[in-house]
């Protein structure tokens, strides 16, 4: 019935494509007129469009003609003319949705249409790619179109200095990687002067390989860290102790949940080796934490699968793309535990200075869009997390690739034998073969087997990252054999060599099903581009992780009943469907995990937005003096509540406590007199405290000068906010780590986390206010080069000399000099009394 209704009414995707086709007709109608324009007249269209926008027209009003202009500019600048399906993709991206376009359909060219249109607003457009190579390639390749039309193009990649980075963001269109954009946002919220910021407000972004960036990489947050003070010795000690433990006896592994749990015997062995009675007593919390991380590093984290060791460094491997994730580290000491395990230099545990997830970074854009060859399977996640719909764009030419049913064997050995035979068959007849693996170790194992057979081949994995574009470009040539880890977002088309189409095109061999169907589809999608012939087949075994953990029992029993031999395969569409069912279960579980992580991060994100928002107000030079007196007012209320509570009789008020409280924070020592305060009503008492605060503040301003005082306000506020925020991030990490235990008390951990996080945030705000006010009444200033200004520029790669700024200096006043607070007393008897 459902299929009948779809055939009768058409599905939502078909209706959307049909709606957009009328705009394609409008764009095509402009083509004859646009073709007749000279290069100068065509480029002048950009200025005309901007004028029309200023006159009140919208980007949607301009779309048909603007798309026609881009198509003609591309034809002249690059020799490529957008076909109708690419126009559809451009409209989907402009609308703030995800365009699913098969590999080889020209997504890179498609992006030029909405990028140009949205750049006309002058607010900036970001094009986000998965690596520096693609960002650089696309900015140069597609930049020809934009520059032809008079727009500027910037590139943000690793290694730029501050001036280059800022200029790149000032361009109409900026290409870069997700990591660079995210880290620059964090660094912008750590600077001490507006001139050190590089990004403009986040306007419009198109994310290439959107599923890789917004789903796969979104589980690992971006973190900017500073050096911590913890010793690394314990990591080395435990790296020697843990390998002595035996799996199944001293600890157990849950592969589905990717967790490891120590048993009683294992704990006893570790306690004996470390010389402690109880590993889990309070004083041994650090020891137990290090033990847990060392055990995880030993039992769960595998070299050449989860990470590689390169040039003495442990570098994370992206499990979905096989790429090396330079600059990213496992948190909570796990990275250090792996370094100890591998015997390389351990980097000190760091303190988190700033952190954000990709989900929360990209949701800050005014408009967000994405493109990929595989997004439909994750459509629910895109819609729920990002508010993005997935529109499948029809192919320019019919898809003729033959996707053969999966073949399943009892053992990996039998499977690999069949894979090698298939490769040799293709190679002998000249048909190119692309072999997809799920890990570096697997790709090297296959490579060794092929070498024994004398088959010439290329290997593409995270260890040969620099050569990936060159290797992939040759993968469609006659007789080529290419072994590659997961193919997500490679960004380089495989073009078939001469005579290859007659041989059947590129043959895809999958050596294992990934737990995500998207990754399998990405591998398949490397073949059959733009109507090319091709084929694909996956080879599986009951020993594969997916089969072993999620779906092999029924198939295994069938094989046993049939008395099938190790190297005798089962090939049936039913097998393929059952595997896809297992994959759907895993995908649903992974989505719940990501959603769970995001629910916790959303709490942190609300606090981050408040802190960063306040920080930007400070940077932009709002009236900070008024803000400080607002803080003083709150602190005075707090003091009144403690020492002169309205619910207590006035004769019971603690005037001595109130005076001491105020003198420690915001009033000149000795200014408040107990006998004078005792004669005042509660309202008058509050006024007296505020008057005393104002007298002290005005005296300091007269001493330092108004300009220096304004700069001091900014420096003190930024310094205090940053220090308290860093401490708060650490406290939130610790809260997050242990909050799951609340479930044992029949409490919802997320609700408990929200309640405690709110209380902690409020306590931080109170502490910030108190410290800012106390510093403003106690510190002195001198003029000298500003250290943390230089640090902020260094964070952006800048090398310019730091400007001279007022700096906090607490010891500049002599002990017998008049106190700068204006009390009239000697410094040692006043503000210096506590020193």
N, C-alpha and C positions, 0 to 999 in steps of 0.2 A: 504493500500500500504506500509506504514511504517513497519507494523508488518511482511508483506511478505518479504520486503528487509532484515529485521533483521534475519528472519528465514533462508534466503538464504545466507547472507553474515556473519551473526553473529555480535554481537555488539562489541564495543571496549574492554569491560571487558572480554568477552569470548576469543577474540583474544589474549589478554595479558596473560590470564591463560594458553591458549594453548602454547604460546611462552615459558612460564616459565616451563611447564611440561617437556621439554627436559632436563632442568637442574636437575629436580627431578630424572630423569633416571640416570644422571651422578652421583648424590649423592648416589643413591641406589647402583650403581655399585661399589662404594668404600666400601660398608658396610662389605662384607666378609673379605676383607683385614684388615680393621680397627678392626673388632671383634677379630681377632687373636692376636692383640697386647697386651702385658702385661700392667698393670697400669702405670708402669714407662715409657714404650715406648710410650704409648698414651699421657701422660703428656708432653713428650719430643717433641711432635709435635708442641707445642707452640713456642719453640725456633727455630725449623726448619722453621716455617712460617715467623717468624720475620727476619730470615736470608734471606729468599727468597724475602721478601719485600725490604730489604736493597740492594739486588742484582738487583732490577729493576722490579720485578713482581708487579702486582697491586692486590688490594683486590678482584676484580672481578675474577682474575686468580685463586686465592686461594679458592674462594667460595665453589665449590663442595666438595673438600676434607675437608675444615674447617667445613662445615655444618655436614658432616659425622662424624667428630671427636667429635663435640659437641653432636650429637645424641647419640653416644656411651658413652661419658662421663656422660650424663644425665641418661642413662639406668643404669650405674654402681653406680652413686652417689645418685640418687633419685628414681630409679625404674621406671622412665617414659621415654618411647621412642617416639620421635616425629613421628607422622604419616605424610603421604605425603602432606595433606592439610596444615599442620603446616609449612612444608618446603616452600610451596608457600607463606605463610604469612611472613616468615622470609626474603624471597627474595624481597618482596614488601617493607618491612621496610628498608632493606639495600639500595634499590634504592632511598630512600628519598620520600616515598609516604605513604598514609594511607591505612592500611589493615582493611577492615570491616569484622569482624568475629563474628558470633553469640555468645551469652552468652553460656559459657560452652565448647567452642571449644579450650580452653587452650591458651589464649593470653599470659599469664604470661610465659609459657614455650616457646612459639614462639619467644619471645624477646631474649632468650638466644643465638639464632643463629646469628642475625646481631650484637648483643652486643659483643659477643666474637670476631667475625670477625673484627669489627671496632676497638676494643680495642687493636688489634695486632699492630696498628700504633703507639701506645704509647702516643697519643694526648688526651686520655681520652674520656669516653662515659658516658653520663648522662641518667638515666632512671627516668622519672618523673611520680609520682603518685599523687593521689588526697588527701591523708592524711598520717599522720605519721605511722598509723597502717599498711597500705599496703606497705609503703616504707620499714618498718622494717621487715615485714613478707617476702616480696619478696627478700630482700637482704640476708636474712638468708636461705630461701628456695632455691632460684636459685644460691645463693652464693656457695653452695656445688659444683655445676658444674664448676664454674669459678675457685674456689680454687683447685679443682681436676686437672685442666689444668694449674695451676701455675700462675694464675692472681690474683691481689688483688682487694678487694671489699670494698668500703666505704659507709657510711650511713650518710646523712645530715637530721637531724630532730631537732625539737625545743629543746632548753636547752643544746646544746653542748657548751663546752668552745672553746676558740680560737684555741688551739692546736689540739683538736679533729676534729674541723671543717676543719682546713687546711689539716690534715692528710687524711680526707675523700675525699677531692678534689684531693689529690695527687695520689689516688688509680687509677688503670686501669679503674675501673667501679664504678660509684657513683650513688646510689639510693637516692631519696629525693622527696620532694613535690615542686610543682610549686612556692608556696610562698617562701620557703626557698631558692631556686635557685635565684629567682628574687630579694629578699631582700639582699642576699649576693653580688649580682652584684652591687646593689646600694651602699652598705656599702664599697665595694672595691673601689668605686669611691669617697669615703669621707676620706680615710686614709691619713696619712702624711708621710708614709714610705713604700716602696715596701714590706718589711717583714711583714706588717700587712694585706696584701691581701691574700685571701684564694683561689679564683678561678684561674684556668688556662684559656687561651683563649678558647672560646666556640667552640667545635669541632663538636660533633654529639650527638643528643638527640632523644630518643624515648619517646613519650608522651602517657602514658596509659590514657584511657578515653579521647581521644584527643578532642572530641566534647565538653565535659564538660569544659575542661581547655581553649582551644583555641577559643571557641565560647561563652559559657555561662558566664564563669568567666572573659572573656576578656573585659567586659564592665566596670569593676571596676579596676582602676589603683592601683598599689602598691605604697604606700607613706610612706616615713620615715619622721617623724615630730619631731620638737623640741617644747618646751613650748613657748606659746605666752604670750602676756601681757594683753589681753582683759579681762574685768571683766565678770563673769558669772551671775551677778545679774539679768540682763535683761531677760535672759531665764526663770528664775523662775517667774518674773512678768508677762510675756506674756503667760506662761503656765496656769496662773490663768484667764487671760482675754479672751483668744481665745475660751475656751469651752462654754462661754456664747453666742457666735455667733450661728446663726441658718442656717443650710444648705438650699439652695434654696432662702433664704431671704437675708442673709448677705454674702454668698459666694456660688460659684457654683463649681461642680466637673466634670471634663471631664475624665471619667474612661478609655476610649480608649487611650487617650494621657497621662494618669496618671498625670494630672495637676489639680491645684486648683486655682481659681481666686477670690479675694475679691470683693464684691460689694460696692457701695457707702455707703449704710447703715452700713455695717460692718466696713468700714474704719472710719466712723463717730463715731461709738461706741468705737473703739480702741483709736481714738484721744481723746475722752472724758475721757476714763479710764487712759490714760497716761498723760493727761493735756497738750497736744500740739495742736496748731492751724492747722498745715498742716503736715501730716505724711511724705509727699513726698518733702518737701523743702530740700535743700542741707544739712543744719545742722542736719537734722533728717534721713540722709541716713542709719546710723547704726540701728536706730529704725525700719525703714521700712524693712530692711533686716531681722532683728530678727523676725518681725511680719510675714513676708512671710514664714520663716522657721518654726515658731511655728504653723502656719496654716497648712502647709504641714504635719508636724508631727502629728497634731490632726486629719486631715481629710483623709490623704492618707496612712499613715504608721500604720499598724495594728499589735498589739502584737500577738505573736504565729503564725503569718504569715510572716511578714517581719523581725521580730526580736523576741528575747526572753529576759526576765530579769532573770539573773542567778547570784547568789552570789552578788547581788547589782550592777551588770553591765548589760548594754544593749549590747547584742551580735547579730550581723546580721545573719539572716538565708538565706542561698543560696536558691533562689527561685526555682532552678532547681533540686537540690539534697536533699534539706531539711537539709543540714549540717550546723553546726554552724561555722561561719567564724571568728575564734579567731584572734585578732590582727588587724582586718579590721574595719574601722570606716567610716561612711558617712561623706562626706566632706562639707565644706562651712557652718558649724554651724548646719547642720541638726541633727547630732548625739547628740549634746548638747541639741537641742530642744526636742528630744525624751527623753533624760535623765531627763530633767525638767518635761516633761509630766508624766513620770513614778515615779517621786519623788525620784530618786536615786541621788547619788553624781555626779555633773557635772564636767567632766574633762575640763580643760581650753582649749580654742581654740588654735590650734597649728600652728606653722609656718612650711611650707613645706621645708624640707632640701633636699629631693631628691624624684623623682617620675618617674615611667615608666609603660606603659601598657604591658600586656602579649603579645599582638601582636608584639610590637616592641622589647621586650626582646627575644622572641623565633625566630624572624626573623634574629637575630644576629648569630645564630648557622651556622657553615659552612655547615652542613647537618642536616635536620630535618625530622622526621618521626613520625607516630602516629598509634594507634590501638584503636578500639572501636567496639561495636556491632551495632552502629547506626551513620553513617556519610554520607550516600549517599544523604539524603535529604538536606544536607548543602554543597554538593560538589562544587557548584559555589562559595560559600564564601571561602572555603579552597583553591580553585584554584586562586581566585582573590587576596586574602589577603596574603596567605602564599606560593603560587606556588606549592601546594600539590594536587596530583590526588588521587581519592579514588578508590581502587580496591576491589571488593567484592570477598572474598574467599569462594569457595564452602564448604558446611558442610561435616564433616566426615561421618555422617550417614544422611539419608533423614529426613527432618523436617516433623513430623506428628501431630504437635499441631493443634487443631481446633480453629480458630479465628471466633467466632460467631458475627453476626451483632449487632450493637449498639441497645440498647433499650432506648426509650425516653419517659419521663413522663411530665405532665404539671408542677408539683411542686417538690421541693426538698424533701418535706415530703413523697410524694408518692415514689420518687426514693429511699430514704433511707429504706423505708419499703420493697421494692423489693430486695434491696441489703441484708438486714438482712435475708430475707426469703431464698435467694440463699446461704448465708453463713451457715444457719441452715441446709439446705438440704445437703450441702457438708459435714458438720461436723457430721451429723447423720449417714451418710454412710461411714465415715472414710476418705473421700477424703480431702487432705490438701488444704486450700484456702489462697491465698495471696491477700490482699485487698489494693489497691493503692489509696492514697489520695493526694490532691494538697496542703494541709496546715496542720500545727500542730493542729489547732483548729478543723478541719474536722476529723482528726484521733481520737481526744479525744471525739468528739461528737458520732462517731460510736462506740467507746469503751464503752461509757456509755449506748448506746442502747443495745449492746451485753451483758453487765453485767445484765441489766434488764431481758434479756432472759436466763440468766444463762449459757451463752456460754463462756467457758474458752478460753483465747486468749492472745497473746503478742502484745504490741504496740512498734513500732520502729519509732521514730521521732527525731528531733534535741535535744529534752530534754534527750533522752536516748542514745546519740551518742556513749558512751563508750561501750554499750552492743551490738552494731549493728551486729558485726560479729557472736557473739554467737547466737543471735536471728535468723538471716538469715540462719545460718547453720542448724537450727532445723525446718525451715519453710516447709520442704518437708516430715516431718514425718506424720504417720497416724493420722488423725483427727486434725492436727495442724491448728490453725487460726492465721494469722499474719496480723496486720494492719500496713502499712508503708507509710511514705511520699515518694516523688518521688525517684525512685530507681537508678538514674544515678550513675555509678561508685562505687557500693557497694563493688565489688571486691571479694565477697565470693560466691562460687557456692552453689546452693540449690540442694542437693543430695536427691533423693527420697528414703524413707524408704522401708522396706520389705512389699510386698503386695500392695503398693501404685500404681505401674504401672497397676495392674489389676483393680484398682478402677478408672482409668482414668487419673492418674498423677496429677500434681499440677494444680489447677484451679485459674486463675488470674481474679480478679474482679476490674475493674476500676470504681471509683465513680464519675469521671468527666474527660472530655477530656482536656488535657493541650493545651495551644496555640501553642506548638511545637509538631509536629508529632514524633520527635525523642524521646521525653520523654515518650510518649505513647508506642512507640516501645520498649523502654528500659524496661518498666514494663512488657509488653507481653513477652519479651525475657527471663524473669526469668523462664519461663516454656518451656518445650520441648527441653532441652539441650541434645546434643549428641544422638538424635533419641528417647528420652523419649516421652511417650504420655503426653498430656496436653491439656488445653483449656483456652480460654480467652473471656471475654465479658465486654463491657463498659456500664454503666448505666448513663444516662444523664437526665437533666430536663431543661425546658425552662427558669428556674431561674438561671442556671449555668452562670458564667461570660462569657464564650466563646459564649454560645448560646444567652444570653441576649444582648451582644454587637455586635455580628457579624453574627448571622444566624437564629434567632428564628421566624422571622415574618411570613415567608411562612409556616413553619411547624405549627405555632400557628393557622394560619387561616384555615389550613387543619383540625386540631383537632376540632376547633370550628364548622366548617361546618358539620363534621361527628358527632357532638354532643357527643364527647368522654368525659368520666368521668376523674377525677383527677388521679385515680390510674389505668387507662386503658392505656397500652403502645402502641407505634408505633414501630414496628420492621421491618425494610426494608433496603436492601443494598443501596437504593437511599439516605436514611438518612445518612448513614455512608459516602457516597461520598460527600454529601453536606457539612458535617462537615469538611471533609478533605480539601475541597475547601476553607472553612473559615480559616482553619489552614494555608493553603498555603499563603493566603493574609496576615495573621498576621506575618508569618515567613518572607515574603518579606519585610514587613514594618520594622520588627526588624533588618533585615540585613541592610536596608538603614540607620537605626539609628546608628548601629555599624559602618558602613562604614563612616558615617558623623563624628562620634566621632574620628575615626581613621584619617580622613583627617586633622582634627585640630591637633591631637596629632603628626602626621607626621611632622608638622611644628616645634613643640617643640622638636621632636626627632632629627631633623637635627642639631638644636642648641645644644642639649644634647651631640651628638656625637662629635661635635667640642670641646666643653668644656672638656668632659671626655678625649678626645684624647690629648688635650693640657696638661691636668692635669697629664696624665700618662707619658708624655714626661718629665714633671718636676720631677715626682717621680723617673724616671729611670736615672736621673742625667745627662741630656744633658747639653751642655755648656750654662748655664743660663745667664752668664755674656754677652755673645754675644746677647742673646735674649733681655736683658735689654737695651743694647745700640741700638738695632733695635727699641725698644719702644721710647728711647730718641730721636732717629732720627725723628720718626713720630711726637713726641711732639714738636720738634724744628720746623718742617715744619708747624705745626698747629700755633705755635707762630708767625712765619714769615708771614703766611697767614693773621693773625689777625692784626699785627702791622707793617709789612713791605711788604705789598702786592705788587706783581709785576705790578699790574695794576695802582698803585699809584706812583706819582713822589717821588723819594728818599727824597727830601726836606720835604715831607709831612709825612714821616714815624714817627711812635710814638716810639722813642727809650726808653723813660721812661717806657712806658707800656710794651715793650718787655723785658726790664731788670727786671721789677717787676714780670712778668710772669715766666721768667726763674729762678729767685731767689726763687720763691715759690715752684718750682718743682725740678730742676736738676742742678743748678749751685751754687757754694759757694757765699754767700752774699758778695757783694763788689768786686767780681772778674771782672765783666763786667763794663767797663767805657764808659759813653755815648760819650765822645769826641773821644775815640778810635774807637768806632763802627761807628760813623758818617763818618769816612774817608774810610770805606770799601764798596766794591761793594756788591751786594746781595749774590753772591756766597761766597765771603769772609766772609760775615756776618754769614752765616750758618756755615762755618768752625770754626769761632770764638766761636760760641755757643757750638759746639761739642767739641772743645778743652777744653773749660771751664768745660764742663760736665766730660770729661775724667780726668782732673786734680783733681776735687773734688772726683771722684770715686776711683782713685788710692790712694789718701790720706787716705780715709776711709779703703781701703784694707790694706794699710801699718799699720794703727793703730790697726785693729782687727786681722790681719793675714789672709792669703789666704783661709785656711781651714774653719775658722769661717765665712768668707765672703760668701763662697760657700753655707754653711748651712743657713746663713741668707737669701740669695737669694731664696732658696727653701721654707723656712718657710714663708717669706713675700709673695711670689707669690701664695702659696697655700691658705694662709689666705685671701688674697684679692680676689682671684678667687672664693673661697667658699662663702664669704660674699656677693659679688656682684651677684653670681648665685642664692643664696637664695632670695635676693630681687627681682631678675628678675622673679623667679618662681611665687612670689606673684603678681607681676605686670601683668604677662601673665594670671594668673587666673582671675584677675579683667577685663582684656581686653576681655577674652573669655566670661565672664558672660554678658557683655553688647553689644557684637558685633552684636548679632542678630537683634538689633534695626535698624541697617543700612539698612535692607531690606525695611523698610518703606520709605527710600529715594531712592528706586529703585537701590540700590547697592548690589552686591553679598557679603554677610558677610564673606565668606571664603577668597575671594580675598582681601577684606579690612583687614582681620586678617593677611594674609600673608604679606601685605605691612607694616602694623604697627608693626608686630612682627619682621620684618627685621630691621626696623628703631630702635626699642627698643634694639634689639640685638647688633646693631652697636654702639649705645650709651653706652651699657654696656661694650663692648670691649674697647671703648675709655676711659671710666671711670676706667676700670681695669688697663689699661696701665698707666694712670696718677697717680693712687694711688700707684701702685707698685713702680714707679720711685720716687715719693715723699717720700715714706717710706724708700726706700733704701738710700736716701740722708739725712734723718732726724732721724731715729730711732737708738737706741743704743742696745747692746746685753749684757746679762749676762748669765751665765751657771747655770741652775736650772732644777728640774724635769719639764717635758713638759706636761701641763695639757691636751691639746687636743689630745696628743698622747695616754694618758690613756683613753680618751673618745672613740677614734677610736677602741682601743682594747676591751673596754667594749661593744661597739656595736656588736662585734663578739663574745661576751661572755668570753673574755680573762681575766685572773686575774694576768698575769705576771706583775712584776714591770716595770714601764716605764723607758726607757733609758734616759740619760741626754742629753738635746739638747739646742742649743742656742734659747733664747726666746726674743721677742721684749720687750724692756723696755725703755720708753721714758724719764724717770726722773732720770736716774742713774748719769748723769753728773752734777756736781755742777754748780751753776749759774756763778761763777767767774772762773771756769776751762776753759782751752783752748777748743774751739769748735772742736769736733772730725771730722768735715767735712774737716778740713785742711785749713781753711781760714786765720788762725793766729789770729782771734779775740776771745774775751771772749765769752763763750757760750750764756750769756744773751744778748750780742750785735749781735749775729749771729743767729744760728738755734733756740736758745731759746727765741728770741725776740718776737715771736708770742704767747708765753705761759703766 
